Amino acid sequence: MSSGSRWAPGIGVDRLQPGDHALLAFSDDEQRWEILTTFTEHGIARDEKVFLLVDVVHSPAEVAARVAGGKQAARALVDVGRLVVSTTPRFGPGGFDARRLVDTVGRRADEVVRAGFSGLRSASEMSYALAPVESLDQAVEYESVLHETLFGAKANRRYTALCLWDERRFGGEPAMDAVRAIHPVTVLDRLGSLHVTLTSAGIRLTGDCDLSTRPAFTGAMRTLAIRPGPTLVLDITDLSFLDAYGVSRILRLAEELAPPRRLEVRCRNVHRRLLHALGARSFRQLSVVTERL
């Protein structure tokens, strides 16, 4: 079970919302591809334009086919401008201007909306090809200016950015600490994982609650049960998937609490409906608080 940290807590890539500036620190190529595929699928489903800046090891056509589910589907998306893949380096010696680069991104987002899309969804990989070690300071500066300009006090709700950093290449670099501090959102590096964060009032879960993560989920419920205080808070607002076992285990925890102790579940409407369908209303010591859709 993962405990809290000073970095932004992780969420599943499917929980990214318009206006998010997120970091993916990956160390597995297959997992990176799965996350990019899900990122792309959700953008297409939201009627967003998807822009992927990837390493030069793979051609744009290869990347498009991989994230779109095949060459034919990729060609259809690329031909109508819904998917754009580039391997053009963003950073390099000479002529670097973070403000100019960010202004270009801002204009691109505006143009995309004027073209009829609901927004722009962009994933940029900071690999050696895109940000050689001697250019890491430039990459950090770019990340900082990007966040300040497009995701600061007034976030651009028509733009979603996912910045990919390879832990195998940059894990020991000070730049990694810097970019973790810049991003308010961190994407879990594996699909089908469960991340457990201790909070002041209880526990926050992100990722998936299913058969594969059942031991971690069960452990989280046991940890929550022994937390002090009259009200235990279970925050599953950003949980991507919750199975029937998870719901029954939550209800069992509420049933086992001796008054005046109670369980407060913070969740989305989809979770609330599932909890109520399995009998949550019958537990006096359980309250379900819906924070957002």
N, C-alpha and C positions, 0 to 999 in steps of 0.2 A: 504494500500500500504506500502510495506517495503522500508525503505530508506537504504542508504549505511551504512556499518559498518566497523570496523577495521579488521573484519574477512573476509576470502575468500568468494566471492559472491557465492550463490547457483546455481547449474545447475541440470537439470533432470538426473536421473541415466543413461538414454539412451544416454547422451552426453559424457559419460566417454570415454576417448581415451587411447590406449596403452601408458604406461608411466605415467599415472595419479596416484597420491597418494591422495585418497579422504577420507573425513570424513562424516559419517552419524550419526547425533545426533538425535535419535528417541525417541518418547514418546508414541507410539501406536503400539501394536504388529501386528495388521492386516496390517498397512501401512509398517511395517518392512518386512513382508512376501511378499507383493506386490513388494517392491523394490528389495528384494533378488531374486524374480522370474524373474523380468525384467533384473537384472544384469546377472543372469545365462543364460537367453535366448539369450542375446546379445553376451555373451562369446561363446556359442555353435555356433551361427550364424557366428562368426568370426573365427571359427575353433580353438578356444583357449581351453586349459584345464582349467576347473573350479574347484577350491578348496574352500570349505566352512568350516570354523571353527565356530561352533555354540554352544549355551548353552546346558547343559546336560539334560534339561527338555524334549527335544525331541530326539528320537533316530535318528541315521544317515539315516536309511531307511525312517522314517517319513519325514525328511527334504528333502531328495532326491525326494520323491514322490510329495511333495508340490511344489517344485520349478520347477520340470520337467513336471508337469501337469498330474501326475498319476503314479501308481506303475509300469505299463508296460514300459512306456517311461523312468522312472527313472532306471529301471533294465537294459534297453538297454544301457543307457549312462554310468552307473556305470561299467557294464561288459566290455566295451571297453576302460575304463579308461578316458573318457571325463569328468566325474563328480566324485569328491571325497568329501565326507562329513566326518568330524571328530568332536568329542566332547572331545578330549584329552586336558586337561588344558595346556595352554602355560606358565602360570605364577604360582608360588607357592613358599612356603618356601624352601630355600636351593638350591644351585646349579644354581642360575640364572646367565646367561651370555648373555647380549643383543647382543654382537658382534657375538657370536657363533650361536645364533638363526637367526640373519640376514644372516650370511654366509650360513646357511642351506637353507634359502629362495632363495638366489642367485643361489646356486647350483641346487635347484629344478627347477628354471626358465630355467636354461641352459639345464638341462636334458629333460625338456618338449619340448624345441625346437628341440633338437637332436632326440627326439622320433617322430617328424613330425608335431607337433602342431605349430600354428602360434605364440603362446605365452601362458603365465600363467595368469589367472585371479583369484584373491583370495579375499574373504571376511572374515574378522575375527571379531567376536563379543566379546567385552570386558565386559562380564557379571560378576556377582559375582562368578560364577563357574570358569570363566577363569581368572579373575583378582579381587580377593577379595580386600576389602578396604585397607588392610595392604600391598597389592602388587601394588597399583596404581602407586607408584613411579617407579616400575619396568616396568609397562605398558608404562608410559611416556618415560622412557629411551629407551625402545624398539622402540617406535614410532620415536623418535629422531634419533636413530642410523639407523633405516630402511630408513628414508628419506635421511639422509646424505649419506648413502652408495649406495642406489639404485635409488634415485630420485633427487640427488643433481645437481651439475654442468653438469653432463653427465647422463641424465635419461636413465634407462633401458627400451627401447621401446617395449620389449617383455614381460613386467610385468605390470599388473594393480592391484592396491590394494585398497580395500574399507574397512575402519575400522569403526565398528559400536560401538557406545557408547550410553547407555541407560540414557537419561536425568532424568528419574524418580529415578535412583539410584545414578548417579554421578553428577547431575546438580549443586549441591551445593559444589562440591569438587574443589579445586584449579587445580586439574589435568585436568578438562574440559577446563579451559582457556589455559592451557599449550598445550593440543593436538589440540585445534582450531588454535593456532598460528603455529603449526608445519605443518598442512596440507594446501597445496596451493589450494586445491579444496574441496568444500563442496557440498554434494548432498542434494537436496531438500527432506524434510522428508515426502512429500506426492506426489503421482502421481496425475496429473491433477490439479496442482496448478500453479499459476503465481507469480513470484518474480520480483519486480520492484526495481531497484537500481538507485539512482541519481548519475550521473557522472559530471565531471567538464564541459562537453560539452552538456550533455543532459540526456538520460535515457538508461539503459540497461535492457532488458527483458530476463528472463529465465523461463523454465517451459512450460506450454501450454496456447495458446490463443484459446479458444473455448467458447461454450455457457456458461459453468459453471464459467468461469473466466472473462466473458464479462464486468461486472461492474468494476473490477480492471483494465482491459485493457483500458476501456473508460476513467477511471480516470487518468491513466498514460498518455494517449494522451492529455488530458486537461492540465495536469501538464507540459508536454513537450511544448505545444503551448505557454505558458506564460514564458518559460525560456528566459533569456536575451541573446543577441548576434545575429549576422547576420546568423549564421549557427547552426541549431538544429541537434543534432546527436542522432539517434535512433539505438542502437546496438541490433540486434536480432540474432547475430551469433550463440548463444547457445540456442535459442528458439527451443524447441522440436517439437511443432506443431503450425501452423499458419493457421487459417481458412479464408474463403473468406471474412467474415465480417471484420476481422482484417486487411486484405489487403485493403479493401475499406475504412476503417477508416484512414489508413496511407495515402492513396491517397487523401482523403478529407482534411487532415491536410496540405498536401503539396499545395493543390489548394487554401486553405484559407490564406496562407502566402503572405503578401504583399512584393514585392521586396524592398530592396535587400535581405530580409530574405529568407532562403532556408532550405530544409530538406535533410539531408544526412542519408541514411539507410545503415548500415553495416550488411551484412548478408552472408549466404551460397548460393551456386548455386541453391539449391532447392527453397529458398525464392525468389531469383532473377527471376527465371523462372515464378513463380506465380505472382510476381509483374508486370512483363512485359506482361504476358498473360492478365492481367486485366487493361492494359493501362498505365503503369508507364512512358513509353517513351514520352507520350504526355504532361507531366508536366515539364515545363522548370525549375521550382524551386525545382525539386527533382533529387537527384543523388543517384544511387545505387552502393555501393562499395562491391564487393565480396572479403572477406578476406580469406576464406578457404572452403573446401568441406563440 
